[in-house]
C-alpha cells in the first residue's frame, strides 16, 4: 500500500544562465512498512529530495501525496505524521537527553504525561538510561545518534526520513542502528534512507532508488538489481551504473 507518492517533483536554484536543476520530474512511491534507500554520487539530488519530502524546502514544481492527499493542503498535519533524523546532530546542548526527548514530544502535541512516558520508553529502548540526565555535549557520536533517532520517534511517525544516519560511526554502533531500522520496518513504519554506504542499503532496503543528476535511473529490490546486472552485490551494480555515465 502506498503511503507517500511523489509526482513529477522538480527543484531548481537560480535563474537564467545561473539556473541549477537539482531534481527533474522525480516520481516515486514509498510503501507502508518498507525501507526505501536513496543512492547516488554526491550532487545526485538525494539530500534535496529528502528535505523536500520532509517539507524543509518546497519543490519548484510537482506534488507530494500522503495517503492520496496533497501534503501542501495541510503541512502542519503532515509533519505530525513524519519524523526527520538529519545527518548532523542538532540536539539542544543546554538541556539533558531526557529533556531533549520530552520537549520534542510536547512540540509534536503529546501531553506532558504522554511525553514523559514516551521519553522513558525510548531511553530504555536505546540503552540511554545512564546518560538520561547528561547533556548531549558529552556524548560520543554513537550515543548522540541514538538520541537523535529516539527524538525522531517520540510521536510515533508513520514515515521516518534518515539522512546518512551512520556516517562516521563505529561498526558495532552502525550495526545497532541497523537493528533499530529493521525493528521499525517490522513494526510497520516506513523508512526513507539516504546513504553512501552501499552495503548498508543492500542489507536494509526493500527497494533501492538510484538518482543520477536529479533523475531517477532505476528503482528495484537489491535482489532484482543483482540478478539483472549479474552481480554478487549491490556495490558492483552501483559501480557499473556510475561507470556507464562516465563518473568513475
FIKOL-289188 format. One record per residue (C-alpha): chain; residue number from 1; x, y, z. Coordinates in Angstrom, 2 decimals, always signed. Layout:
! FIKOL-289188
<A; NUM; <X; Y; Z>>,
...
END
This chain:
! FIKOL-289188
<A; 1; <+0.00; +0.00; +0.00>>,
<A; 2; <+1.33; +3.45; -0.93>>,
<A; 3; <+1.95; +5.87; +1.95>>,
<A; 4; <+3.68; +8.74; +0.15>>,
<A; 5; <+3.66; +9.40; -3.59>>,
<A; 6; <+5.84; +11.94; -5.38>>,
<A; 7; <+4.50; +13.32; -8.64>>,
<A; 8; <+6.96; +14.98; -11.03>>,
<A; 9; <+8.99; +16.75; -8.34>>,
<A; 10; <+11.49; +19.25; -9.75>>,
<A; 11; <+13.82; +21.61; -7.93>>,
<A; 12; <+15.98; +24.34; -9.43>>,
<A; 13; <+18.08; +27.07; -7.86>>,
<A; 14; <+18.98; +30.34; -9.55>>,
<A; 15; <+17.69; +31.84; -12.77>>,
<A; 16; <+18.62; +32.06; -16.43>>,
<A; 17; <+22.20; +31.04; -17.19>>,
<A; 18; <+22.82; +30.51; -13.48>>,
<A; 19; <+19.96; +28.05; -13.07>>,
<A; 20; <+20.92; +24.76; -11.44>>,
<A; 21; <+18.41; +21.94; -11.99>>,
<A; 22; <+18.88; +19.67; -8.97>>,
<A; 23; <+15.81; +17.45; -9.46>>,
<A; 24; <+13.95; +16.83; -12.71>>,
<A; 25; <+10.44; +15.27; -12.72>>,
<A; 26; <+11.08; +12.76; -9.95>>,
<A; 27; <+8.14; +10.42; -9.41>>,
<A; 28; <+8.18; +7.56; -6.92>>,
<A; 29; <+6.11; +5.90; -4.21>>,
<A; 30; <+7.04; +4.98; -0.65>>,
<A; 31; <+5.09; +1.97; +0.56>>,
<A; 32; <+3.84; +1.37; +4.07>>,
<A; 33; <+6.27; -0.63; +6.15>>,
<A; 34; <+9.19; -0.59; +3.70>>,
<A; 35; <+12.75; +0.71; +3.76>>,
<A; 36; <+13.45; +2.67; +0.58>>,
<A; 37; <+17.07; +3.76; +0.12>>,
<A; 38; <+18.22; +6.69; -1.99>>,
<A; 39; <+21.59; +6.08; -3.64>>,
<A; 40; <+23.69; +8.31; -5.85>>,
<A; 41; <+27.02; +10.07; -6.05>>,
<A; 42; <+27.48; +13.49; -4.44>>,
<A; 43; <+25.29; +16.03; -6.19>>,
<A; 44; <+22.78; +13.43; -7.43>>,
<A; 45; <+19.95; +15.13; -5.54>>,
<A; 46; <+19.45; +12.69; -2.64>>,
<A; 47; <+19.50; +15.20; +0.21>>,
<A; 48; <+17.49; +17.74; -1.76>>,
<A; 49; <+14.80; +15.15; -2.39>>,
<A; 50; <+14.66; +14.02; +1.24>>,
<A; 51; <+14.41; +17.61; +2.50>>,
<A; 52; <+11.55; +18.29; +0.11>>,
<A; 53; <+9.72; +15.20; +1.39>>,
<A; 54; <+10.38; +16.48; +4.92>>,
<A; 55; <+8.96; +19.92; +3.89>>,
<A; 56; <+12.18; +21.72; +4.81>>,
<A; 57; <+12.24; +23.11; +1.25>>,
<A; 58; <+9.45; +23.47; -1.32>>,
<A; 59; <+9.76; +21.94; -4.79>>,
<A; 60; <+9.89; +24.21; -7.82>>,
<A; 61; <+7.08; +22.12; -9.30>>,
<A; 62; <+5.24; +18.87; -8.69>>,
<A; 63; <+3.24; +17.50; -5.79>>,
<A; 64; <+3.57; +15.06; -2.89>>,
<A; 65; <+0.60; +12.99; -1.78>>,
<A; 66; <+0.26; +11.45; +1.67>>,
<A; 67; <-2.34; +8.69; +1.62>>,
<A; 68; <-3.69; +10.21; -1.57>>,
<A; 69; <-3.91; +13.82; -0.39>>,
<A; 70; <-1.53; +16.65; -1.23>>,
<A; 71; <+0.67; +17.44; +1.76>>,
<A; 72; <+0.53; +21.12; +0.80>>,
<A; 73; <-3.13; +21.24; +1.79>>,
<A; 74; <-2.12; +20.66; +5.42>>,
<A; 75; <+1.64; +20.82; +6.01>>,
<A; 76; <+1.36; +21.00; +9.85>>,
<A; 77; <-0.81; +17.88; +9.86>>,
<A; 78; <+1.60; +16.06; +7.56>>,
<A; 79; <+4.57; +16.97; +9.74>>,
<A; 80; <+2.88; +15.32; +12.72>>,
<A; 81; <+2.97; +12.02; +10.84>>,
<A; 82; <+6.61; +12.03; +9.75>>,
<A; 83; <+9.96; +12.16; +11.52>>,
<A; 84; <+13.27; +13.54; +10.29>>,
<A; 85; <+16.67; +12.46; +11.59>>,
<A; 86; <+19.23; +14.77; +9.96>>,
<A; 87; <+22.80; +13.81; +9.20>>,
<A; 88; <+24.38; +16.22; +11.67>>,
<A; 89; <+23.28; +16.16; +15.33>>,
<A; 90; <+21.26; +19.24; +16.29>>,
<A; 91; <+20.38; +18.39; +19.87>>,
<A; 92; <+19.97; +21.16; +22.43>>,
<A; 93; <+23.21; +21.04; +24.41>>,
<A; 94; <+21.83; +23.22; +27.22>>,
<A; 95; <+19.40; +20.58; +28.46>>,
<A; 96; <+19.63; +16.87; +29.25>>,
<A; 97; <+18.99; +13.93; +26.96>>,
<A; 98; <+15.71; +13.24; +28.75>>,
<A; 99; <+14.63; +16.86; +28.36>>,
<A; 100; <+15.52; +16.85; +24.66>>,
<A; 101; <+13.10; +13.98; +24.19>>,
<A; 102; <+10.44; +15.38; +26.49>>,
<A; 103; <+10.27; +18.77; +24.79>>,
<A; 104; <+10.28; +17.15; +21.36>>,
<A; 105; <+7.19; +15.24; +22.44>>,
<A; 106; <+5.47; +18.44; +23.53>>,
<A; 107; <+6.34; +20.04; +20.19>>,
<A; 108; <+4.53; +17.15; +18.50>>,
<A; 109; <+1.43; +17.77; +20.65>>,
<A; 110; <+1.88; +14.98; +23.15>>,
<A; 111; <+0.55; +15.78; +26.61>>,
<A; 112; <+3.14; +16.27; +29.37>>,
<A; 113; <+2.34; +12.81; +30.76>>,
<A; 114; <+2.48; +11.17; +27.31>>,
<A; 115; <+5.75; +12.91; +26.53>>,
<A; 116; <+7.34; +11.88; +29.82>>,
<A; 117; <+6.27; +8.26; +29.44>>,
<A; 118; <+7.33; +8.07; +25.80>>,
<A; 119; <+10.73; +9.59; +26.63>>,
<A; 120; <+11.28; +6.97; +29.34>>,
<A; 121; <+10.26; +4.20; +26.95>>,
<A; 122; <+12.73; +5.32; +24.28>>,
<A; 123; <+15.52; +5.89; +26.80>>,
<A; 124; <+15.22; +2.20; +27.71>>,
<A; 125; <+14.88; +1.09; +24.08>>,
<A; 126; <+18.08; +2.86; +23.02>>,
<A; 127; <+20.04; +2.00; +26.20>>,
<A; 128; <+20.33; +5.64; +27.21>>,
<A; 129; <+19.47; +5.26; +30.90>>,
<A; 130; <+22.95; +6.10; +32.19>>,
<A; 131; <+23.01; +9.22; +30.01>>,
<A; 132; <+19.42; +10.37; +30.56>>,
<A; 133; <+20.42; +13.22; +32.85>>,
<A; 134; <+23.55; +14.18; +30.92>>,
<A; 135; <+23.82; +16.92; +28.35>>,
<A; 136; <+24.31; +15.71; +24.77>>,
<A; 137; <+27.59; +17.63; +24.52>>,
<A; 138; <+29.44; +14.92; +26.49>>,
<A; 139; <+28.10; +12.00; +24.47>>,
<A; 140; <+30.02; +10.07; +21.84>>,
<A; 141; <+28.91; +10.24; +18.22>>,
<A; 142; <+27.13; +6.91; +18.50>>,
<A; 143; <+25.13; +7.90; +21.55>>,
<A; 144; <+24.23; +11.24; +20.03>>,
<A; 145; <+22.85; +9.37; +17.04>>,
<A; 146; <+20.81; +7.16; +19.36>>,
<A; 147; <+19.31; +10.24; +20.97>>,
<A; 148; <+18.60; +11.74; +17.55>>,
<A; 149; <+16.75; +8.62; +16.46>>,
<A; 150; <+14.86; +8.43; +19.75>>,
<A; 151; <+13.81; +12.06; +19.36>>,
<A; 152; <+12.62; +11.31; +15.82>>,
<A; 153; <+10.40; +8.53; +17.16>>,
<A; 154; <+8.81; +10.44; +20.04>>,
<A; 155; <+5.47; +10.96; +18.26>>,
<A; 156; <+5.40; +7.52; +16.59>>,
<A; 157; <+5.67; +8.78; +12.99>>,
<A; 158; <+4.46; +6.64; +10.11>>,
<A; 159; <+7.36; +7.75; +7.89>>,
<A; 160; <+10.92; +8.30; +9.10>>,
<A; 161; <+13.45; +10.12; +6.94>>,
<A; 162; <+17.05; +9.21; +7.79>>,
<A; 163; <+19.79; +11.27; +6.15>>,
<A; 164; <+23.14; +9.46; +6.38>>,
<A; 165; <+22.39; +8.14; +9.89>>,
<A; 166; <+25.56; +6.06; +10.29>>,
<A; 167; <+28.25; +8.33; +8.83>>,
<A; 168; <+31.42; +8.21; +10.92>>,
<A; 169; <+30.11; +5.65; +13.40>>,
<A; 170; <+31.98; +2.60; +14.63>>,
<A; 171; <+30.92; -0.71; +13.02>>,
<A; 172; <+29.21; -2.01; +16.18>>,
<A; 173; <+27.17; +1.16; +16.65>>,
<A; 174; <+26.29; +1.12; +12.95>>,
<A; 175; <+25.08; -2.45; +13.35>>,
<A; 176; <+22.97; -1.46; +16.37>>,
<A; 177; <+21.29; +1.25; +14.32>>,
<A; 178; <+20.65; -1.25; +11.53>>,
<A; 179; <+18.82; -3.38; +14.08>>,
<A; 180; <+16.71; -0.36; +15.05>>,
<A; 181; <+15.82; +0.31; +11.43>>,
<A; 182; <+14.84; -3.32; +10.90>>,
<A; 183; <+12.68; -3.21; +14.02>>,
<A; 184; <+10.92; -0.09; +12.75>>,
<A; 185; <+10.11; -1.76; +9.45>>,
<A; 186; <+8.89; -4.89; +11.22>>,
<A; 187; <+6.56; -2.67; +13.26>>,
<A; 188; <+5.06; -1.24; +10.05>>,
<A; 189; <+6.94; +2.06; +9.92>>,
<A; 190; <+8.12; +3.33; +6.54>>,
<A; 191; <+11.76; +4.45; +6.32>>,
<A; 192; <+13.38; +6.64; +3.67>>,
<A; 193; <+17.12; +6.13; +3.99>>,
<A; 194; <+19.74; +8.30; +2.34>>,
<A; 195; <+23.14; +6.66; +2.49>>,
<A; 196; <+26.57; +6.50; +0.85>>,
<A; 197; <+27.16; +3.01; +2.23>>,
<A; 198; <+26.07; +0.57; -0.48>>,
<A; 199; <+26.39; -2.39; +1.91>>,
<A; 200; <+24.01; -0.61; +4.28>>,
<A; 201; <+21.45; -0.13; +1.53>>,
<A; 202; <+21.76; -3.76; +0.46>>,
<A; 203; <+21.23; -5.12; +3.97>>,
<A; 204; <+18.38; -2.82; +4.98>>,
<A; 205; <+16.41; -1.96; +1.86>>,
<A; 206; <+13.26; -3.46; +0.47>>,
<A; 207; <+13.85; -1.28; -2.59>>,
<A; 208; <+16.64; +0.97; -3.82>>,
<A; 209; <+16.24; +4.18; -5.83>>,
<A; 210; <+19.33; +5.30; -7.76>>,
<A; 211; <+19.44; +9.01; -8.53>>,
<A; 212; <+21.71; +10.44; -11.21>>,
<A; 213; <+21.90; +14.18; -11.88>>,
<A; 214; <+18.47; +14.74; -10.43>>,
<A; 215; <+16.77; +11.97; -12.38>>,
<A; 216; <+15.69; +8.52; -11.20>>,
<A; 217; <+17.80; +6.00; -13.04>>,
<A; 218; <+16.07; +2.94; -11.63>>,
<A; 219; <+14.06; +1.62; -8.69>>,
<A; 220; <+14.09; -2.04; -7.73>>,
<A; 221; <+14.85; -4.53; -4.98>>,
<A; 222; <+18.50; -5.26; -4.21>>,
<A; 223; <+17.99; -8.89; -5.25>>,
<A; 224; <+16.47; -7.97; -8.62>>,
<A; 225; <+19.25; -5.49; -9.30>>,
<A; 226; <+21.94; -8.07; -8.59>>,
<A; 227; <+20.15; -10.58; -10.78>>,
<A; 228; <+19.53; -8.17; -13.68>>,
<A; 229; <+23.14; -6.95; -13.69>>,
<A; 230; <+24.63; -10.39; -12.98>>,
<A; 231; <+26.46; -9.14; -9.89>>,
<A; 232; <+27.08; -10.66; -6.49>>,
<A; 233; <+26.49; -7.48; -4.52>>,
<A; 234; <+24.76; -4.13; -4.81>>,
<A; 235; <+28.03; -2.20; -4.76>>,
<A; 236; <+29.08; -3.82; -8.05>>,
<A; 237; <+25.73; -2.84; -9.57>>,
<A; 238; <+26.15; +0.74; -8.40>>,
<A; 239; <+29.70; +0.93; -9.76>>,
<A; 240; <+28.55; -0.33; -13.15>>,
<A; 241; <+25.78; +2.25; -13.24>>,
<A; 242; <+28.12; +5.10; -12.40>>,
<A; 243; <+30.73; +3.92; -14.88>>,
<A; 244; <+28.09; +3.95; -17.59>>,
<A; 245; <+27.75; +7.65; -17.01>>,
<A; 246; <+31.48; +8.20; -17.10>>,
<A; 247; <+31.57; +9.22; -13.46>>,
<A; 248; <+34.37; +6.86; -12.42>>,
END
